[in-house]
Structure formats: C-alpha cells, structure tokens
C-alpha cells in the first residue's frame, strides 16, 4: 500500500496564521513606501473671469462740450472753425520743429494768452488742443495755469482735483499722476488744482514755470497747451513765457486796443516766438472758409438728373 503524505504548511506559514492570517502579508512593512493612492478626478475648471472694462475717462464728452469744445469729436463734420483751427495748428507745428530744445525751454509748450479777459483764449486753447490730439501728431496735455473761479478746471468739473498747484509745491508727486484722461483719445488735462495746505494760495510764477518744465520732462512725447491768465491781469504769463516754445496771443477784433496788445506783447517777450490770433473778426462770405458751397457738400452723392 502506497502512502501519500498530506502536505503540511510550512513553519513560516503557520506563524503567519497564528499572528493574524495572510492579511498581514498585504500590509506595508516599516519604512517601505506606501502604495500611491488612486488618481483623483480633476476638479472642474473655474470659469474664466470676464475681462474688466477699460476705466472711464475722468472727463467725458458732455463736460468737454460744456467747456466749449466745438471740434475734435470722432466723425465730426468739417466746419469753418475746424479749418481755421487747423491753420493755426499747422503754423504752431511748423514753428515747433524749428525751436532748439533746451533744459530751460520746452519747444513743445505753447502758451495761449490774451491782453484782456474775455477775448476767447480758453476756447482757443481747448479746441486747439483737441485738434492737435485728433490729428494724431502727438498726445496733448491741456494745462490750466489760470485757476480763476470760472476757469477751464471749473468748467470741466475738476476744480477740486489735485493739479498744477500741487505740482508746483514742495511735496509734488510724479507729474504724470496728476494728468487726467478725457473722452477725446490723445487729449489729457492737468487742472489748476485745489489749494495745497501749507503752500501759497497762488504759487509764485517761477515755481509754476518750474512745474511746467518737470511736466514736460516727465511726458517727453506730449505737446503742452497752457491756458494762461490775461497778460494785463496777472504776472503768470510773464514767468511762463520764459519756459515755453511759443506764445499765441488771442486778440478780439474791434475790441482790444492796439496799446493793450503792445503792452501784453512786451510782458511775454521772454519767448522768442510770438504769434497773434485775431478772434471774432467779421468777414464776408467771399473771404472766409465755407464760401465754396459749404463743407457738407464734400462726399455727398451727386444729385440725380431731374432730382
């Protein structure tokens, strides 16, 4: 008779069974790396944030119109005023290219002033600045150096905004931080500014002139149009004439006397480039812009026969 022995568990297997069964063999030994957990499902992607709209300009179209803007709006039709301002603009740009730049004088700065109040200097400064901006020749900063109660700063709703007075003070911030954007692309505005505590209510002319030079140095690609007080009213035009490239003297036709104009020109003769702009002159239709059928005729379809 053949005897077949029954297989017996090995000593090690019996010891394992005594210590808790084969589950012990599946546990990680001390110091061994634990098996990696199964990969988690990726979290759902968060929806992309909507892009922020561009900041609104500090000065909108309505404020510009209230202040006297008559040209420079997108798709605006040509007009007699726009053509006259264009001629002034071209004369200023031509002279600007001939001025030698220096540390003491900014060739890109134009002082717009008059002999007496009410001759149209602020209207001229605003529309000239807008026309220059619309031509894409250079960005333009309109600077209020007047600051009277009904100045361009007040008309644009920026009478209390920090501006030129702060720039002329001993605690002046970077000049570009005070410049405000407008709805007209390329046109910016520096208000005259609220009074600065501990500083003179009316900064001395040399301090204002130094502030203009700092502004010009901080914005080397910008043209500066300075709306100045009348020459026969304050001393600011005399100080500013020493640092600008050109002076544009606005003269109201049939009102301002010759001796007043001559006295005003004497006060700004520190600037070598003086130009006169005769304003509100009565012209006949044959010797003024618009006599050739009106600008609205350009680009209009030809009338049909019999129409």
DAFENSUL-V193845 format. One record per backbone hydrogen bond with DSSP energy under -0.5 kcal/mol. CO is the residue of the C=O (numbers start at 1). NH is the residue of the N-H. E is the energy in kcal/mol with one decimal. If there is no record, write none. Layout:
<<CO | NH | E> <CO | NH | E>>
This chain:
<<2 | 4 | -0.6> <3 | 5 | -0.7> <10 | 14 | -2.4> <11 | 15 | -2.0> <12 | 16 | -2.1> <13 | 17 | -2.3> <14 | 18 | -1.9> <15 | 19 | -1.5> <16 | 20 | -0.6> <16 | 21 | -1.8> <17 | 20 | -0.7> <21 | 24 | -1.5> <22 | 25 | -1.0> <22 | 26 | -0.6> <23 | 26 | -0.8> <24 | 27 | -1.1> <29 | 32 | -1.9> <58 | 60 | -0.5> <59 | 183 | -1.9> <60 | 64 | -1.9> <61 | 65 | -2.6> <62 | 66 | -2.3> <63 | 67 | -1.7> <64 | 69 | -2.5> <65 | 68 | -1.4> <73 | 76 | -1.8> <79 | 83 | -2.0> <80 | 84 | -2.1> <81 | 85 | -2.7> <82 | 86 | -2.0> <83 | 87 | -1.6> <84 | 88 | -1.8> <85 | 89 | -2.9> <86 | 90 | -2.5> <87 | 91 | -2.0> <88 | 92 | -2.2> <89 | 93 | -2.5> <90 | 94 | -2.3> <91 | 95 | -2.1> <92 | 96 | -2.3> <93 | 97 | -1.6> <94 | 98 | -0.6> <95 | 98 | -0.9> <95 | 99 | -0.6> <96 | 99 | -0.9> <99 | 101 | -0.5> <105 | 102 | -1.5> <105 | 107 | -0.7> <106 | 109 | -1.5> <106 | 245 | -0.9> <108 | 224 | -2.2> <109 | 245 | -1.7> <109 | 246 | -1.5> <110 | 112 | -0.6> <110 | 226 | -3.0> <111 | 113 | -0.6> <111 | 248 | -3.4> <112 | 228 | -2.5> <113 | 250 | -3.1> <114 | 231 | -3.4> <115 | 232 | -1.6> <116 | 119 | -0.7> <120 | 124 | -2.1> <121 | 125 | -2.8> <122 | 126 | -2.6> <123 | 127 | -2.2> <124 | 128 | -2.5> <125 | 129 | -2.3> <126 | 130 | -2.2> <127 | 131 | -2.2> <128 | 132 | -2.3> <129 | 133 | -2.2> <130 | 134 | -2.4> <131 | 135 | -1.4> <132 | 137 | -0.9> <132 | 138 | -0.6> <133 | 136 | -1.2> <139 | 223 | -2.5> <140 | 142 | -0.5> <140 | 188 | -2.8> <141 | 143 | -0.6> <141 | 225 | -2.5> <142 | 190 | -2.6> <143 | 145 | -1.0> <143 | 227 | -3.0> <148 | 151 | -1.9> <151 | 155 | -2.2> <152 | 156 | -1.7> <153 | 158 | -3.2> <154 | 157 | -1.4> <158 | 161 | -0.9> <161 | 194 | -0.7> <163 | 167 | -2.1> <164 | 168 | -2.0> <166 | 169 | -1.3> <169 | 172 | -0.9> <174 | 177 | -1.5> <175 | 178 | -1.8> <176 | 179 | -0.9> <180 | 189 | -2.5> <181 | 59 | -1.3> <183 | 185 | -0.8> <184 | 187 | -2.4> <186 | 140 | -3.1> <186 | 188 | -0.5> <187 | 182 | -1.2> <188 | 142 | -2.9> <189 | 180 | -3.2> <189 | 191 | -0.6> <190 | 144 | -2.4> <191 | 164 | -2.7> <192 | 165 | -2.6> <195 | 197 | -0.5> <196 | 199 | -2.1> <201 | 203 | -0.6> <204 | 207 | -0.7> <204 | 208 | -1.9> <205 | 209 | -2.7> <206 | 210 | -2.3> <207 | 211 | -1.9> <208 | 212 | -2.0> <209 | 213 | -1.9> <210 | 214 | -1.9> <211 | 215 | -2.3> <212 | 216 | -2.5> <213 | 217 | -2.1> <214 | 218 | -2.0> <215 | 219 | -1.5> <219 | 222 | -1.7> <223 | 141 | -2.8> <223 | 225 | -0.5> <224 | 110 | -2.8> <224 | 226 | -0.6> <225 | 143 | -3.0> <225 | 227 | -0.6> <226 | 112 | -3.0> <226 | 228 | -0.9> <227 | 145 | -2.0> <230 | 233 | -1.4> <230 | 234 | -1.5> <235 | 238 | -0.5> <235 | 239 | -1.4> <236 | 240 | -2.8> <237 | 241 | -2.1> <239 | 242 | -0.8> <240 | 243 | -1.8> <240 | 244 | -0.9> <243 | 106 | -3.1> <246 | 111 | -2.8> <247 | 249 | -0.7> <247 | 275 | -2.6> <248 | 113 | -2.3> <248 | 250 | -0.7> <249 | 277 | -3.0> <250 | 115 | -0.6> <251 | 253 | -0.5> <251 | 279 | -3.5> <252 | 255 | -1.4> <252 | 256 | -1.8> <257 | 261 | -2.0> <258 | 262 | -2.5> <259 | 263 | -2.1> <260 | 264 | -2.3> <261 | 265 | -2.6> <262 | 266 | -1.9> <263 | 267 | -1.1> <264 | 268 | -0.8> <265 | 268 | -0.7> <266 | 269 | -0.8> <268 | 271 | -1.8> <272 | 274 | -0.7> <273 | 247 | -2.4> <275 | 249 | -3.4> <277 | 251 | -3.0> <277 | 279 | -0.6> <279 | 253 | -3.1> <281 | 283 | -0.6> <284 | 287 | -1.0> <285 | 288 | -0.8> <288 | 291 | -1.1> <291 | 293 | -1.3> <294 | 297 | -1.3> <295 | 298 | -1.1> <297 | 300 | -1.4> <304 | 307 | -2.5>>
